[in-house]
Structure formats: C-alpha cells, structure tokens
Amino acid sequence: MLNQKVDSICDINLKKNLSKKEEDFFLESKSYALNVIGLINEDLGNLHKANEYFSKSLKIFKKIGSKHGIATALNNIGNTYQT
C-alpha cells in the first residue's frame, strides 16, 4: 500500500541528520500517511486498528505543532466512536 511505503520512506529519512525544516516535513508526511492508513482501516471496519493509527498521527502532529493536523486526527478518532 502506498501510504505504508510513505511511512517507511519517512522513517528512513528521519534517521538522517536533517535540518529542523526537513525533519518537520518528514514527520508531517509520516503523520498524514498514518492518518490515511487509519481511514482505510476505519472503512474496513477495523476501528481499534484505525484508532491506533489516528493516535500515532495525533502524537506526531502535536510534536510538530500542526493545529490542522491535530484537528484532523481528533476528528477521525471521534468519527470511529460514531460508527
């Protein structure tokens, strides 16, 4: 799956000596990839697994201070409780 590949590529790059801007870029990309993997699991009915991915995404968004990302992850977590 493409988003799992993005997650892996980000992990590889995050092990390198990066500038703060580069690190934030890869962290944000990883977080969005995790969020999409969560959405796929939600669509498949794997709500517990979806919440695991949304929570990982939320943690990263908090780390980089992305208010939009935090809101997106929290919204997705909330949606799993509505289904």
Backbone as CSV, one residue per row, in Angstrom:
resi,resn,N_x,N_y,N_z,CA_x,CA_y,CA_z,C_x,C_y,C_z
1,MET,0.844,-1.170,0.000,0.000,0.000,0.000,0.896,1.242,0.000
2,LEU,0.509,2.235,-0.751,1.313,3.438,-0.949,1.602,4.175,0.359
3,ASN,0.614,4.320,1.223,0.829,5.068,2.459,1.782,4.356,3.412
4,GLN,1.789,3.039,3.379,2.772,2.309,4.182,4.171,2.543,3.636
5,LYS,4.284,2.669,2.327,5.577,2.956,1.691,6.048,4.359,2.086
6,VAL,5.136,5.329,2.085,5.471,6.693,2.501,5.953,6.693,3.944
7,ASP,5.252,5.963,4.796,5.633,5.849,6.205,7.053,5.302,6.330
8,SER,7.369,4.264,5.572,8.703,3.658,5.612,9.783,4.612,5.102
9,ILE,9.480,5.307,4.019,10.445,6.272,3.467,10.717,7.386,4.471
10,CYS,9.679,7.861,5.128,9.848,8.902,6.144,10.715,8.397,7.291
11,ASP,10.474,7.172,7.737,11.287,6.596,8.819,12.765,6.540,8.432
12,ILE,13.035,6.131,7.203,14.423,6.058,6.719,15.059,7.446,6.752
13,ASN,14.350,8.433,6.244,14.897,9.788,6.182,15.020,10.432,7.551
14,LEU,14.136,10.085,8.483,14.195,10.672,9.825,15.402,10.188,10.620
15,LYS,16.051,9.125,10.155,17.258,8.630,10.812,18.502,9.417,10.390
16,LYS,18.342,10.260,9.366,19.455,11.052,8.850,19.596,12.336,9.655
17,ASN,20.733,12.979,9.482,20.980,14.269,10.117,20.263,15.341,9.293
18,LEU,19.092,15.787,9.758,18.253,16.705,8.997,18.161,18.068,9.676
19,SER,17.854,19.064,8.882,17.538,20.370,9.462,16.158,20.260,10.115
20,LYS,15.818,21.217,10.944,14.511,21.220,11.612,13.388,21.236,10.572
21,LYS,13.565,22.021,9.513,12.558,22.110,8.452,12.372,20.765,7.751
22,GLU,13.482,20.102,7.444,13.406,18.784,6.788,12.771,17.747,7.709
23,GLU,13.162,17.765,8.978,12.596,16.819,9.938,11.087,17.019,10.060
24,ASP,10.659,18.275,10.177,9.221,18.557,10.272,8.477,18.104,9.023
25,PHE,9.104,18.259,7.856,8.490,17.817,6.605,8.238,16.311,6.635
26,PHE,9.255,15.547,7.012,9.099,14.095,7.037,8.158,13.638,8.151
27,LEU,8.177,14.330,9.278,7.241,13.990,10.352,5.800,14.262,9.917
28,GLU,5.586,15.407,9.267,4.236,15.729,8.800,3.777,14.730,7.738
29,SER,4.664,14.394,6.815,4.322,13.419,5.773,3.991,12.067,6.388
30,LYS,4.789,11.640,7.364,4.541,10.380,8.064,3.185,10.414,8.757
31,SER,2.904,11.529,9.403,1.657,11.643,10.145,0.441,11.573,9.226
32,TYR,0.513,12.251,8.085,-0.602,12.168,7.132,-0.747,10.752,6.570
33,ALA,0.372,10.082,6.338,0.313,8.698,5.855,-0.352,7.797,6.889
34,LEU,0.023,7.962,8.162,-0.594,7.168,9.236,-2.087,7.450,9.313
35,ASN,-2.448,8.706,9.125,-3.855,9.090,9.173,-4.649,8.392,8.069
36,VAL,-4.080,8.338,6.865,-4.759,7.679,5.748,-4.856,6.172,5.993
37,ILE,-3.815,5.578,6.547,-3.886,4.149,6.890,-5.007,3.923,7.904
38,GLY,-5.148,4.849,8.835,-6.254,4.773,9.794,-7.603,4.846,9.105
39,LEU,-7.741,5.740,8.131,-9.008,5.861,7.393,-9.339,4.579,6.638
40,ILE,-8.323,3.958,6.064,-8.541,2.695,5.353,-9.022,1.624,6.320
41,ASN,-8.383,1.547,7.492,-8.814,0.573,8.493,-10.220,0.866,8.976
42,GLU,-10.554,2.143,9.112,-11.922,2.502,9.519,-12.929,2.024,8.481
43,ASP,-12.631,2.253,7.205,-13.521,1.803,6.129,-13.690,0.287,6.122
44,LEU,-12.633,-0.425,6.537,-12.688,-1.891,6.571,-13.366,-2.409,7.845
45,GLY,-13.724,-1.485,8.740,-14.389,-1.881,9.978,-13.438,-2.220,11.108
46,ASN,-12.145,-1.995,10.908,-11.142,-2.258,11.945,-10.959,-1.001,12.804
47,LEU,-11.962,-0.692,13.622,-11.978,0.576,14.344,-10.859,0.684,15.374
48,HIS,-10.543,-0.395,16.056,-9.454,-0.357,17.041,-8.125,-0.057,16.344
49,LYS,-7.879,-0.729,15.233,-6.653,-0.513,14.474,-6.621,0.911,13.907
50,ALA,-7.771,1.393,13.442,-7.857,2.763,12.924,-7.465,3.759,14.006
51,ASN,-7.980,3.561,15.212,-7.662,4.477,16.314,-6.184,4.430,16.679
52,GLU,-5.563,3.279,16.541,-4.119,3.186,16.793,-3.355,4.089,15.829
53,TYR,-3.720,4.040,14.559,-3.052,4.874,13.559,-3.373,6.352,13.766
54,PHE,-4.634,6.673,14.058,-5.003,8.067,14.306,-4.258,8.618,15.521
55,SER,-4.099,7.796,16.541,-3.389,8.232,17.753,-1.908,8.470,17.482
56,LYS,-1.295,7.610,16.679,0.107,7.821,16.289,0.242,9.118,15.500
57,SER,-0.695,9.335,14.608,-0.707,10.550,13.802,-0.861,11.786,14.700
58,LEU,-1.785,11.717,15.637,-2.030,12.822,16.565,-0.780,13.179,17.362
59,LYS,-0.084,12.169,17.830,1.132,12.389,18.618,2.171,13.175,17.808
60,ILE,2.335,12.806,16.554,3.307,13.495,15.699,2.845,14.916,15.409
61,PHE,1.558,15.089,15.090,1.050,16.432,14.818,1.246,17.346,16.029
62,LYS,1.047,16.809,17.221,1.286,17.600,18.429,2.757,17.978,18.541
63,LYS,3.636,17.034,18.228,5.076,17.272,18.320,5.526,18.415,17.405
64,ILE,4.963,18.458,16.200,5.378,19.499,15.256,4.498,20.752,15.342
65,GLY,3.463,20.706,16.170,2.617,21.881,16.381,1.662,22.191,15.238
66,SER,1.224,21.169,14.535,0.291,21.363,13.420,-1.149,21.365,13.932
67,LYS,-1.717,22.562,14.072,-3.096,22.665,14.563,-4.082,21.985,13.616
68,HIS,-3.875,22.143,12.329,-4.752,21.497,11.354,-4.650,19.976,11.465
69,GLY,-3.427,19.472,11.585,-3.231,18.031,11.722,-3.843,17.486,13.000
70,ILE,-3.681,18.232,14.100,-4.267,17.817,15.380,-5.783,17.729,15.244
71,ALA,-6.378,18.752,14.635,-7.831,18.757,14.458,-8.290,17.598,13.582
72,THR,-7.543,17.325,12.521,-7.892,16.224,11.620,-7.844,14.878,12.342
73,ALA,-6.756,14.654,13.080,-6.612,13.376,13.795,-7.693,13.214,14.863
74,LEU,-7.958,14.278,15.619,-9.003,14.202,16.654,-10.376,13.963,16.034
75,ASN,-10.645,14.615,14.909,-11.911,14.409,14.214,-12.047,12.953,13.776
76,ASN,-10.975,12.392,13.235,-11.026,10.997,12.783,-11.207,10.033,13.954
77,ILE,-10.563,10.321,15.078,-10.756,9.491,16.275,-12.218,9.556,16.698
78,GLY,-12.768,10.754,16.723,-14.184,10.916,17.102,-15.118,10.186,16.176
79,ASN,-14.818,10.201,14.893,-15.686,9.521,13.913,-15.748,8.027,14.147
80,THR,-14.683,7.436,14.658,-14.725,5.985,14.884,-15.689,5.632,16.011
81,TYR,-15.928,6.579,16.903,-16.862,6.319,18.001,-18.307,6.535,17.581
82,GLN,-18.536,7.167,16.441,-19.888,7.389,15.932,-20.392,6.203,15.126
83,THR,-19.471,5.341,14.666,-19.879,4.214,13.838,-20.290,3.021,14.637
